[in-house]
Amino acid sequence: MSRPHHSSRSGTRWAVRIIPLFIVGILAVATYAVVGRLCISYLYKKKGQDGVVTAFLVLYFLFFLLMAAAYLRTFFTVQLNPGVVPLAPEDQTEREAAEKVRKRHKRNRDVEERAYVPPDPNPDSPGLEAFYSKDVFICEVDGRPKWCSECQQWKPDRSHHSSDLGRCVRKMDHFCPWVGGMVSETSFNFFTQFCFYCGLFCAVGLAVGAYSFQQHHKDGDPTDGWALATIVLACVFGTFAFGMALTSFRFILSNTTNVDMLKRSSTLTVAVRIPHSTPPSDKYPVIVYPLRGPPRRPGSEGQQLHNNHGPISARDQLAERKFAILRTKPRENPWNLGAKENWKSVMGDNFLEWMLPIRHSPCCNHENMESDYKFGPLIAKLRKRYGVPELEAPSRGGHGIELQERGSRRASD
């Protein structure tokens, strides 16, 4: 079982502990008001409306159970598997010790913050192979992956450093004390289901309260305080829940997150794999992995390759992979697969997964050898926009064919 990851802020930690108790209290009051006072005591015993009461109770407990299941799934997921990026095994012990010292200094109100740590300049930096073994990945303008100064390692695509958890989180959306922690790729589908069912649950409560209020008014009875309280609570929490659900649906259908929306006006730099024989171009720079010194620029293809220990061997050159460094335009989303595929990447492949908190989103699987997350048609548009050639064959097979062809040419020379 995963180790729980808690917020580094004491105020947030206390909120996470208190809010679930507050939710339980609200649900207890709502159940007493809707079921006990309005449905049983008033509509069933006093008014004798058996059919109306049955319909209300069935809907109430149906959405109550679905909401509770989605909430518990979300809560335990954000506690045990919030989607944090693992620390590199080589430095994990040292980094965790340094992180404890930093947190202790912050608790003691030490004004000295940890200095910025620049990207690792080592061409064989641990973790780089996880990027250039793919065909497409997000990078900096020099072609290297994005670097996290806090975690002191390379950041996978769509990951961002959380100041609450003190770690990078994959497809981070927001830290939500209502569900106990960080909502990310591992929990966003459960969170969406919870908000949706919470909205429907509140709608049932509103319907019971409004119907009971109308019956009191029709009979000329005094206003029932429980009916009025139910209406107010259902409106407040229902508006919030439905708003969060609609926002979540919007993010799912566009394959974005809260963090993406905050940065939607900025551009992204993408490293796109190209055939090794691609001639130089003045439209884009290139980089060759494994790194052997500074990234290559147009016009440098004919230069002899060296590393820190002398000329590169023929075997190492055969293992190279070349990438074009391309830049998107503002508001272009390279992960937009279309509404249908976007929905499936988060909510699952079938109706049962859409409705019930059964399993994690398909996008949590990062075993695809082409990219960390599936890219949409924008990559093909970027290739066409910059005149970047396509790979000569499918990803894995193409690489092998390319190596064989280069090896044959080298032998003939």
GUBALO-799722 format. One record per residue (C-alpha): residue number from 1; y, z, x. Coordinates in Angstrom, 1 decimal, padded with zeros to 4 digits. Layout:
// GUBALO-799722
<nr NUM, c2 Y, c3 Z, c1 X>
...
// end
This chain:
// GUBALO-799722
<nr 1, c2 000.0, c3 000.0, c1 000.0>
<nr 2, c2 003.5, c3 -000.9, c1 001.2>
<nr 3, c2 005.9, c3 001.8, c1 002.4>
<nr 4, c2 008.7, c3 002.5, c1 000.0>
<nr 5, c2 012.1, c3 001.2, c1 001.0>
<nr 6, c2 015.0, c3 003.3, c1 -000.2>
<nr 7, c2 018.7, c3 002.9, c1 -000.1>
<nr 8, c2 020.5, c3 004.2, c1 002.9>
<nr 9, c2 023.4, c3 005.5, c1 000.7>
<nr 10, c2 023.0, c3 009.0, c1 -000.7>
<nr 11, c2 025.0, c3 008.2, c1 -003.8>
<nr 12, c2 022.8, c3 005.2, c1 -004.6>
<nr 13, c2 019.6, c3 007.2, c1 -004.0>
<nr 14, c2 020.7, c3 009.9, c1 -006.4>
<nr 15, c2 021.6, c3 007.2, c1 -009.0>
<nr 16, c2 018.1, c3 005.7, c1 -008.6>
<nr 17, c2 016.6, c3 009.1, c1 -009.3>
<nr 18, c2 018.7, c3 010.1, c1 -012.2>
<nr 19, c2 019.0, c3 006.7, c1 -014.1>
<nr 20, c2 015.3, c3 006.4, c1 -015.0>
<nr 21, c2 015.5, c3 009.9, c1 -016.5>
<nr 22, c2 018.6, c3 008.8, c1 -018.5>
<nr 23, c2 016.7, c3 005.7, c1 -019.7>
<nr 24, c2 013.8, c3 007.9, c1 -020.9>
<nr 25, c2 016.2, c3 010.2, c1 -022.7>
<nr 26, c2 017.9, c3 007.2, c1 -024.4>
<nr 27, c2 014.6, c3 005.8, c1 -025.5>
<nr 28, c2 013.5, c3 009.1, c1 -026.9>
<nr 29, c2 016.7, c3 009.5, c1 -029.0>
<nr 30, c2 016.4, c3 005.8, c1 -030.1>
<nr 31, c2 012.8, c3 006.3, c1 -031.2>
<nr 32, c2 013.6, c3 009.5, c1 -033.1>
<nr 33, c2 016.6, c3 007.8, c1 -034.8>
<nr 34, c2 015.0, c3 004.5, c1 -035.7>
<nr 35, c2 011.4, c3 005.5, c1 -036.4>
<nr 36, c2 011.7, c3 009.1, c1 -037.5>
<nr 37, c2 015.0, c3 009.3, c1 -039.3>
<nr 38, c2 015.7, c3 005.8, c1 -040.6>
<nr 39, c2 012.3, c3 004.1, c1 -041.1>
<nr 40, c2 010.1, c3 007.0, c1 -042.1>
<nr 41, c2 012.4, c3 009.6, c1 -043.6>
<nr 42, c2 014.8, c3 007.3, c1 -045.3>
<nr 43, c2 013.5, c3 003.8, c1 -045.9>
<nr 44, c2 009.8, c3 004.8, c1 -046.5>
<nr 45, c2 009.9, c3 008.2, c1 -048.1>
<nr 46, c2 013.2, c3 008.0, c1 -050.0>
<nr 47, c2 013.6, c3 004.3, c1 -050.7>
<nr 48, c2 009.8, c3 003.4, c1 -050.8>
<nr 49, c2 010.3, c3 000.1, c1 -049.0>
<nr 50, c2 006.8, c3 -000.1, c1 -047.4>
<nr 51, c2 007.0, c3 -003.8, c1 -046.4>
<nr 52, c2 010.4, c3 -003.5, c1 -044.8>
<nr 53, c2 009.4, c3 -000.4, c1 -042.9>
<nr 54, c2 006.1, c3 -002.0, c1 -041.7>
<nr 55, c2 008.0, c3 -005.1, c1 -040.4>
<nr 56, c2 010.6, c3 -003.0, c1 -038.6>
<nr 57, c2 008.0, c3 -000.7, c1 -037.0>
<nr 58, c2 005.8, c3 -003.6, c1 -035.8>
<nr 59, c2 008.7, c3 -005.3, c1 -034.2>
<nr 60, c2 010.1, c3 -002.1, c1 -032.8>
<nr 61, c2 006.9, c3 -001.0, c1 -031.0>
<nr 62, c2 006.0, c3 -004.6, c1 -030.0>
<nr 63, c2 009.3, c3 -005.0, c1 -028.0>
<nr 64, c2 009.2, c3 -001.4, c1 -026.9>
<nr 65, c2 005.8, c3 -001.9, c1 -025.2>
<nr 66, c2 006.8, c3 -005.2, c1 -023.7>
<nr 67, c2 010.0, c3 -003.8, c1 -022.4>
<nr 68, c2 008.3, c3 -000.7, c1 -021.0>
<nr 69, c2 005.6, c3 -002.8, c1 -019.3>
<nr 70, c2 008.2, c3 -005.1, c1 -017.7>
<nr 71, c2 010.4, c3 -002.1, c1 -016.6>
<nr 72, c2 007.5, c3 -000.3, c1 -015.0>
<nr 73, c2 006.4, c3 -003.5, c1 -013.2>
<nr 74, c2 009.9, c3 -004.0, c1 -012.0>
<nr 75, c2 010.4, c3 -000.4, c1 -010.9>
<nr 76, c2 007.2, c3 -000.1, c1 -008.9>
<nr 77, c2 007.8, c3 -003.5, c1 -007.3>
<nr 78, c2 011.3, c3 -002.7, c1 -006.1>
<nr 79, c2 009.9, c3 000.6, c1 -004.7>
<nr 80, c2 006.8, c3 -000.7, c1 -002.9>
<nr 81, c2 007.5, c3 -004.4, c1 -002.3>
<nr 82, c2 011.3, c3 -005.2, c1 -002.4>
<nr 83, c2 010.8, c3 -008.4, c1 -000.4>
<nr 84, c2 012.1, c3 -007.1, c1 003.0>
<nr 85, c2 011.5, c3 -009.3, c1 006.0>
<nr 86, c2 009.1, c3 -007.6, c1 008.4>
<nr 87, c2 010.4, c3 -006.7, c1 011.8>
<nr 88, c2 009.0, c3 -008.5, c1 014.8>
<nr 89, c2 005.9, c3 -006.5, c1 016.0>
<nr 90, c2 007.0, c3 -006.5, c1 019.6>
<nr 91, c2 010.2, c3 -004.6, c1 018.9>
<nr 92, c2 009.4, c3 -002.8, c1 015.7>
<nr 93, c2 009.0, c3 000.7, c1 017.2>
<nr 94, c2 012.3, c3 000.5, c1 019.2>
<nr 95, c2 014.2, c3 -001.0, c1 016.3>
<nr 96, c2 013.1, c3 001.6, c1 013.8>
<nr 97, c2 014.0, c3 004.4, c1 016.3>
<nr 98, c2 017.4, c3 002.8, c1 016.8>
<nr 99, c2 017.9, c3 002.5, c1 013.0>
<nr 100, c2 017.1, c3 006.2, c1 012.6>
<nr 101, c2 019.8, c3 007.1, c1 015.2>
<nr 102, c2 022.3, c3 004.8, c1 013.5>
<nr 103, c2 021.6, c3 006.4, c1 010.1>
<nr 104, c2 021.9, c3 009.9, c1 011.5>
<nr 105, c2 025.3, c3 009.0, c1 013.0>
<nr 106, c2 026.5, c3 007.6, c1 009.7>
<nr 107, c2 025.5, c3 010.8, c1 007.9>
<nr 108, c2 027.4, c3 012.7, c1 010.5>
<nr 109, c2 030.4, c3 010.5, c1 009.9>
<nr 110, c2 030.4, c3 009.1, c1 013.4>
<nr 111, c2 033.2, c3 006.5, c1 013.5>
<nr 112, c2 031.4, c3 004.4, c1 016.1>
<nr 113, c2 029.4, c3 001.6, c1 014.5>
<nr 114, c2 026.7, c3 -000.3, c1 016.2>
<nr 115, c2 028.0, c3 -003.2, c1 018.1>
<nr 116, c2 027.4, c3 -006.8, c1 017.1>
<nr 117, c2 024.2, c3 -008.1, c1 018.7>
<nr 118, c2 024.4, c3 -011.9, c1 019.5>
<nr 119, c2 021.5, c3 -014.2, c1 018.9>
<nr 120, c2 018.6, c3 -014.1, c1 021.4>
<nr 121, c2 019.4, c3 -016.8, c1 024.0>
<nr 122, c2 015.8, c3 -016.9, c1 025.2>
<nr 123, c2 014.3, c3 -020.4, c1 024.5>
<nr 124, c2 011.0, c3 -018.6, c1 023.8>
<nr 125, c2 012.6, c3 -016.0, c1 021.5>
<nr 126, c2 009.9, c3 -014.3, c1 019.3>
<nr 127, c2 009.9, c3 -015.8, c1 015.8>
<nr 128, c2 011.4, c3 -019.2, c1 016.6>
<nr 129, c2 008.0, c3 -020.9, c1 016.2>
<nr 130, c2 008.0, c3 -019.8, c1 012.5>
<nr 131, c2 010.9, c3 -022.1, c1 011.9>
<nr 132, c2 010.2, c3 -025.2, c1 014.0>
<nr 133, c2 006.6, c3 -025.3, c1 012.8>
<nr 134, c2 008.1, c3 -026.3, c1 009.4>
<nr 135, c2 009.6, c3 -029.7, c1 008.7>
<nr 136, c2 012.9, c3 -028.4, c1 007.2>
<nr 137, c2 014.7, c3 -025.1, c1 007.7>
<nr 138, c2 018.3, c3 -023.7, c1 007.3>
<nr 139, c2 020.0, c3 -023.4, c1 010.7>
<nr 140, c2 023.3, c3 -022.8, c1 012.4>
<nr 141, c2 025.5, c3 -025.7, c1 013.7>
<nr 142, c2 023.6, c3 -025.6, c1 017.0>
<nr 143, c2 020.2, c3 -026.1, c1 015.3>
<nr 144, c2 018.9, c3 -022.6, c1 015.8>
<nr 145, c2 017.9, c3 -020.5, c1 012.8>
<nr 146, c2 020.3, c3 -017.9, c1 011.3>
<nr 147, c2 020.4, c3 -014.6, c1 013.2>
<nr 148, c2 020.6, c3 -011.1, c1 011.8>
<nr 149, c2 022.5, c3 -008.8, c1 014.2>
<nr 150, c2 021.4, c3 -005.7, c1 012.3>
<nr 151, c2 017.7, c3 -006.5, c1 012.3>
<nr 152, c2 018.0, c3 -008.3, c1 015.7>
<nr 153, c2 015.8, c3 -011.2, c1 014.7>
<nr 154, c2 015.9, c3 -014.6, c1 013.1>
<nr 155, c2 016.5, c3 -014.7, c1 009.4>
<nr 156, c2 014.1, c3 -016.7, c1 007.2>
<nr 157, c2 015.6, c3 -019.2, c1 004.7>
<nr 158, c2 017.3, c3 -017.6, c1 001.8>
<nr 159, c2 017.2, c3 -014.1, c1 003.2>
<nr 160, c2 020.2, c3 -011.8, c1 003.5>
<nr 161, c2 020.8, c3 -008.5, c1 005.1>
<nr 162, c2 021.0, c3 -005.6, c1 002.5>
<nr 163, c2 023.4, c3 -002.8, c1 003.5>
<nr 164, c2 021.6, c3 -000.7, c1 000.9>
<nr 165, c2 018.1, c3 -001.1, c1 002.5>
<nr 166, c2 019.3, c3 -001.7, c1 006.0>
<nr 167, c2 016.9, c3 -004.7, c1 006.2>
<nr 168, c2 017.0, c3 -008.5, c1 005.5>
<nr 169, c2 015.6, c3 -009.3, c1 002.0>
<nr 170, c2 014.1, c3 -012.6, c1 000.9>
<nr 171, c2 016.0, c3 -014.3, c1 -001.9>
<nr 172, c2 018.0, c3 -011.2, c1 -002.5>
<nr 173, c2 019.8, c3 -011.0, c1 -005.8>
<nr 174, c2 021.3, c3 -007.6, c1 -006.2>
<nr 175, c2 020.7, c3 -003.9, c1 -005.9>
<nr 176, c2 020.1, c3 -002.4, c1 -009.3>
<nr 177, c2 020.0, c3 001.4, c1 -009.8>
<nr 178, c2 018.8, c3 000.8, c1 -013.4>
<nr 179, c2 015.5, c3 -000.5, c1 -012.1>
<nr 180, c2 015.4, c3 001.7, c1 -009.0>
<nr 181, c2 016.2, c3 -000.7, c1 -006.2>
<nr 182, c2 016.6, c3 -004.2, c1 -004.8>
<nr 183, c2 015.9, c3 -007.1, c1 -007.2>
<nr 184, c2 014.7, c3 -010.0, c1 -005.1>
<nr 185, c2 012.0, c3 -012.8, c1 -005.1>
<nr 186, c2 009.2, c3 -010.2, c1 -005.7>
<nr 187, c2 010.8, c3 -008.7, c1 -008.8>
<nr 188, c2 013.3, c3 -011.2, c1 -010.3>
<nr 189, c2 010.8, c3 -012.5, c1 -012.9>
<nr 190, c2 009.9, c3 -009.0, c1 -014.0>
<nr 191, c2 013.6, c3 -008.0, c1 -014.1>
<nr 192, c2 014.3, c3 -011.0, c1 -016.3>
<nr 193, c2 011.5, c3 -010.1, c1 -018.7>
<nr 194, c2 012.7, c3 -006.5, c1 -018.9>
<nr 195, c2 016.3, c3 -007.6, c1 -019.7>
<nr 196, c2 015.1, c3 -010.1, c1 -022.3>
<nr 197, c2 012.8, c3 -007.6, c1 -024.1>
<nr 198, c2 015.4, c3 -004.8, c1 -023.8>
<nr 199, c2 017.8, c3 -007.1, c1 -025.7>
<nr 200, c2 015.2, c3 -007.8, c1 -028.4>
<nr 201, c2 014.4, c3 -004.1, c1 -028.6>
<nr 202, c2 018.1, c3 -003.4, c1 -029.1>
<nr 203, c2 018.3, c3 -006.2, c1 -031.7>
<nr 204, c2 015.6, c3 -004.5, c1 -033.8>
<nr 205, c2 017.4, c3 -001.2, c1 -033.5>
<nr 206, c2 020.6, c3 -002.8, c1 -034.6>
<nr 207, c2 018.8, c3 -004.4, c1 -037.6>
<nr 208, c2 017.3, c3 -001.1, c1 -038.7>
<nr 209, c2 020.6, c3 000.7, c1 -038.3>
<nr 210, c2 022.6, c3 -002.0, c1 -040.1>
<nr 211, c2 020.1, c3 -002.3, c1 -042.9>
<nr 212, c2 020.0, c3 001.5, c1 -043.4>
<nr 213, c2 023.8, c3 001.6, c1 -043.3>
<nr 214, c2 024.0, c3 -001.1, c1 -046.0>
<nr 215, c2 021.4, c3 000.7, c1 -048.2>
<nr 216, c2 023.5, c3 003.9, c1 -048.0>
<nr 217, c2 026.7, c3 002.0, c1 -048.9>
<nr 218, c2 024.9, c3 000.2, c1 -051.8>
<nr 219, c2 023.7, c3 003.5, c1 -053.3>
<nr 220, c2 027.0, c3 005.2, c1 -052.8>
<nr 221, c2 025.6, c3 007.8, c1 -050.4>
<nr 222, c2 027.6, c3 009.3, c1 -047.6>
<nr 223, c2 027.5, c3 007.4, c1 -044.3>
<nr 224, c2 024.4, c3 008.4, c1 -042.3>
<nr 225, c2 025.4, c3 009.5, c1 -038.8>
<nr 226, c2 022.0, c3 008.4, c1 -037.3>
<nr 227, c2 022.5, c3 004.9, c1 -038.7>
<nr 228, c2 025.9, c3 004.7, c1 -037.2>
<nr 229, c2 024.8, c3 006.1, c1 -033.9>
<nr 230, c2 021.9, c3 003.6, c1 -033.8>
<nr 231, c2 024.3, c3 000.7, c1 -034.4>
<nr 232, c2 026.7, c3 001.8, c1 -031.7>
<nr 233, c2 023.9, c3 002.3, c1 -029.0>
<nr 234, c2 022.1, c3 -000.9, c1 -029.9>
<nr 235, c2 025.4, c3 -002.9, c1 -029.6>
<nr 236, c2 026.3, c3 -001.4, c1 -026.3>
<nr 237, c2 022.9, c3 -001.6, c1 -024.5>
<nr 238, c2 022.0, c3 -004.8, c1 -026.3>
<nr 239, c2 025.1, c3 -006.6, c1 -025.2>
<nr 240, c2 024.5, c3 -005.5, c1 -021.6>
<nr 241, c2 020.8, c3 -006.5, c1 -021.7>
<nr 242, c2 021.3, c3 -009.9, c1 -023.3>
<nr 243, c2 024.1, c3 -010.6, c1 -020.9>
<nr 244, c2 021.9, c3 -009.8, c1 -017.9>
<nr 245, c2 019.0, c3 -011.9, c1 -019.4>
<nr 246, c2 021.2, c3 -014.9, c1 -020.0>
<nr 247, c2 022.6, c3 -014.7, c1 -016.4>
<nr 248, c2 019.0, c3 -014.4, c1 -015.1>
<nr 249, c2 018.0, c3 -017.5, c1 -017.1>
<nr 250, c2 020.9, c3 -019.4, c1 -015.7>
<nr 251, c2 020.0, c3 -018.4, c1 -012.1>
<nr 252, c2 016.3, c3 -019.3, c1 -012.7>
<nr 253, c2 017.1, c3 -022.8, c1 -014.2>
<nr 254, c2 019.4, c3 -023.6, c1 -011.3>
<nr 255, c2 017.3, c3 -021.9, c1 -008.6>
<nr 256, c2 020.1, c3 -019.7, c1 -007.4>
<nr 257, c2 020.9, c3 -016.0, c1 -007.0>
<nr 258, c2 023.9, c3 -013.7, c1 -007.1>
<nr 259, c2 024.3, c3 -014.1, c1 -003.4>
<nr 260, c2 024.1, c3 -017.9, c1 -003.7>
<nr 261, c2 026.8, c3 -017.9, c1 -006.4>
<nr 262, c2 029.1, c3 -015.9, c1 -004.1>
<nr 263, c2 028.7, c3 -018.5, c1 -001.4>
<nr 264, c2 028.5, c3 -021.6, c1 -003.6>
<nr 265, c2 031.7, c3 -023.1, c1 -002.2>
<nr 266, c2 030.5, c3 -023.0, c1 001.3>
<nr 267, c2 028.2, c3 -025.5, c1 003.1>
<nr 268, c2 024.8, c3 -025.2, c1 004.6>
<nr 269, c2 023.4, c3 -026.6, c1 007.8>
<nr 270, c2 019.9, c3 -028.0, c1 007.6>
<nr 271, c2 017.5, c3 -028.9, c1 010.4>
<nr 272, c2 015.4, c3 -031.8, c1 009.2>
<nr 273, c2 012.4, c3 -033.0, c1 011.2>
<nr 274, c2 012.6, c3 -036.7, c1 012.4>
<nr 275, c2 010.2, c3 -038.8, c1 014.5>
<nr 276, c2 010.4, c3 -038.1, c1 018.2>
<nr 277, c2 011.1, c3 -041.7, c1 018.9>
<nr 278, c2 014.3, c3 -041.7, c1 016.8>
<nr 279, c2 017.2, c3 -043.2, c1 018.8>
<nr 280, c2 020.5, c3 -041.3, c1 019.4>
<nr 281, c2 023.0, c3 -041.4, c1 016.6>
<nr 282, c2 026.7, c3 -040.5, c1 016.5>
<nr 283, c2 026.3, c3 -039.3, c1 012.9>
<nr 284, c2 024.4, c3 -036.2, c1 013.7>
<nr 285, c2 023.3, c3 -034.0, c1 016.6>
<nr 286, c2 019.6, c3 -033.3, c1 017.2>
<nr 287, c2 017.7, c3 -030.4, c1 018.7>
<nr 288, c2 014.2, c3 -030.4, c1 020.2>
<nr 289, c2 011.7, c3 -027.5, c1 019.9>
<nr 290, c2 010.3, c3 -025.7, c1 021.8>
<nr 291, c2 013.8, c3 -025.0, c1 023.2>
<nr 292, c2 014.3, c3 -026.0, c1 026.8>
<nr 293, c2 017.9, c3 -025.1, c1 027.4>
<nr 294, c2 020.9, c3 -026.1, c1 025.2>
<nr 295, c2 020.4, c3 -028.3, c1 022.1>
<nr 296, c2 020.4, c3 -032.0, c1 022.7>
<nr 297, c2 023.4, c3 -034.0, c1 021.7>
<nr 298, c2 023.7, c3 -037.8, c1 021.1>
<nr 299, c2 023.5, c3 -039.7, c1 024.3>
<nr 300, c2 021.4, c3 -037.0, c1 026.2>
<nr 301, c2 018.0, c3 -038.5, c1 025.3>
<nr 302, c2 017.4, c3 -040.1, c1 028.6>
<nr 303, c2 018.1, c3 -037.0, c1 030.7>
<nr 304, c2 015.2, c3 -035.3, c1 032.4>
<nr 305, c2 014.1, c3 -032.2, c1 030.6>
<nr 306, c2 014.0, c3 -028.8, c1 032.5>
<nr 307, c2 013.4, c3 -025.2, c1 031.5>
<nr 308, c2 014.1, c3 -022.0, c1 033.4>
<nr 309, c2 011.1, c3 -022.6, c1 035.6>
<nr 310, c2 011.6, c3 -026.2, c1 036.5>
<nr 311, c2 010.6, c3 -029.6, c1 034.9>
<nr 312, c2 008.7, c3 -029.5, c1 031.6>
<nr 313, c2 005.1, c3 -030.5, c1 031.8>
<nr 314, c2 003.8, c3 -033.6, c1 030.1>
<nr 315, c2 001.7, c3 -031.3, c1 027.8>
<nr 316, c2 004.8, c3 -029.4, c1 026.7>
<nr 317, c2 006.7, c3 -032.6, c1 026.0>
<nr 318, c2 003.8, c3 -033.7, c1 023.8>
<nr 319, c2 004.2, c3 -030.6, c1 021.7>
<nr 320, c2 007.9, c3 -031.1, c1 021.0>
<nr 321, c2 009.4, c3 -031.6, c1 017.6>
<nr 322, c2 012.8, c3 -033.2, c1 017.0>
<nr 323, c2 015.2, c3 -032.2, c1 014.2>
<nr 324, c2 018.4, c3 -033.7, c1 013.0>
<nr 325, c2 021.1, c3 -031.2, c1 012.2>
<nr 326, c2 022.7, c3 -032.1, c1 008.9>
<nr 327, c2 025.4, c3 -030.5, c1 006.8>
<nr 328, c2 025.5, c3 -030.3, c1 003.0>
<nr 329, c2 028.7, c3 -030.6, c1 000.9>
<nr 330, c2 030.1, c3 -027.5, c1 -001.0>
<nr 331, c2 028.1, c3 -026.5, c1 -004.1>
<nr 332, c2 025.1, c3 -028.6, c1 -003.1>
<nr 333, c2 021.9, c3 -026.6, c1 -003.6>
<nr 334, c2 019.0, c3 -027.9, c1 -001.5>
<nr 335, c2 016.5, c3 -025.8, c1 -003.4>
<nr 336, c2 017.3, c3 -027.2, c1 -006.8>
<nr 337, c2 014.1, c3 -028.8, c1 -008.0>
<nr 338, c2 015.2, c3 -029.5, c1 -011.6>
<nr 339, c2 015.3, c3 -027.1, c1 -014.5>
<nr 340, c2 011.5, c3 -027.3, c1 -015.2>
<nr 341, c2 010.3, c3 -026.8, c1 -011.7>
<nr 342, c2 012.9, c3 -024.2, c1 -011.0>
<nr 343, c2 011.7, c3 -022.2, c1 -014.0>
<nr 344, c2 008.0, c3 -022.5, c1 -012.8>
<nr 345, c2 008.9, c3 -021.5, c1 -009.3>
<nr 346, c2 010.1, c3 -018.1, c1 -010.6>
<nr 347, c2 008.4, c3 -017.4, c1 -013.9>
<nr 348, c2 005.0, c3 -019.0, c1 -013.2>
<nr 349, c2 003.0, c3 -022.0, c1 -014.3>
<nr 350, c2 001.9, c3 -021.0, c1 -017.8>
<nr 351, c2 003.3, c3 -019.4, c1 -021.0>
<nr 352, c2 001.4, c3 -016.2, c1 -020.5>
<nr 353, c2 003.1, c3 -015.5, c1 -017.2>
<nr 354, c2 006.4, c3 -016.3, c1 -018.7>
<nr 355, c2 006.0, c3 -013.7, c1 -021.4>
<nr 356, c2 004.1, c3 -010.9, c1 -019.6>
<nr 357, c2 004.7, c3 -009.2, c1 -016.2>
<nr 358, c2 001.4, c3 -010.3, c1 -014.7>
<nr 359, c2 002.0, c3 -011.6, c1 -011.2>
<nr 360, c2 004.7, c3 -012.3, c1 -008.7>
<nr 361, c2 006.7, c3 -015.5, c1 -008.7>
<nr 362, c2 005.1, c3 -018.6, c1 -007.0>
<nr 363, c2 008.1, c3 -018.8, c1 -004.7>
<nr 364, c2 006.9, c3 -015.6, c1 -003.0>
<nr 365, c2 004.2, c3 -017.8, c1 -001.3>
<nr 366, c2 005.6, c3 -018.9, c1 002.0>
<nr 367, c2 002.4, c3 -020.6, c1 003.4>
<nr 368, c2 003.7, c3 -024.1, c1 002.8>
<nr 369, c2 003.9, c3 -025.9, c1 006.2>
<nr 370, c2 006.9, c3 -028.1, c1 005.1>
<nr 371, c2 009.4, c3 -025.3, c1 004.4>
<nr 372, c2 009.7, c3 -021.7, c1 003.6>
<nr 373, c2 010.9, c3 -022.5, c1 000.0>
<nr 374, c2 010.3, c3 -025.9, c1 -001.6>
<nr 375, c2 013.3, c3 -028.1, c1 -001.2>
<nr 376, c2 014.6, c3 -030.5, c1 -003.9>
<nr 377, c2 015.8, c3 -034.1, c1 -003.8>
<nr 378, c2 018.9, c3 -033.2, c1 -001.8>
<nr 379, c2 017.0, c3 -033.4, c1 001.5>
<nr 380, c2 016.1, c3 -037.1, c1 000.7>
<nr 381, c2 019.8, c3 -037.6, c1 -000.2>
<nr 382, c2 020.9, c3 -036.1, c1 003.1>
<nr 383, c2 018.5, c3 -038.3, c1 005.0>
<nr 384, c2 020.0, c3 -041.4, c1 003.3>
<nr 385, c2 023.6, c3 -040.1, c1 003.7>
<nr 386, c2 023.3, c3 -039.6, c1 007.4>
<nr 387, c2 020.9, c3 -042.5, c1 008.1>
<nr 388, c2 018.1, c3 -040.1, c1 009.2>
<nr 389, c2 014.7, c3 -041.8, c1 009.4>
<nr 390, c2 011.7, c3 -040.5, c1 007.4>
<nr 391, c2 008.7, c3 -039.2, c1 009.1>
<nr 392, c2 006.1, c3 -041.9, c1 009.8>
<nr 393, c2 003.3, c3 -039.9, c1 008.0>
<nr 394, c2 002.8, c3 -036.7, c1 005.9>
<nr 395, c2 003.8, c3 -033.5, c1 007.7>
<nr 396, c2 000.7, c3 -032.3, c1 009.5>
<nr 397, c2 -001.1, c3 -035.7, c1 009.9>
<nr 398, c2 002.2, c3 -037.4, c1 010.9>
<nr 399, c2 002.6, c3 -034.9, c1 013.7>
<nr 400, c2 -000.8, c3 -035.5, c1 015.1>
<nr 401, c2 -000.4, c3 -039.3, c1 014.9>
<nr 402, c2 002.9, c3 -039.0, c1 016.7>
<nr 403, c2 001.4, c3 -037.0, c1 019.5>
<nr 404, c2 -001.5, c3 -039.5, c1 019.8>
<nr 405, c2 001.0, c3 -042.4, c1 020.0>
<nr 406, c2 003.1, c3 -040.7, c1 022.6>
<nr 407, c2 000.0, c3 -039.7, c1 024.6>
<nr 408, c2 -001.2, c3 -043.3, c1 024.5>
<nr 409, c2 002.1, c3 -044.7, c1 025.7>
<nr 410, c2 002.2, c3 -042.1, c1 028.5>
<nr 411, c2 -001.3, c3 -043.1, c1 029.6>
<nr 412, c2 -000.4, c3 -046.8, c1 029.6>
<nr 413, c2 002.7, c3 -046.1, c1 031.7>
// end
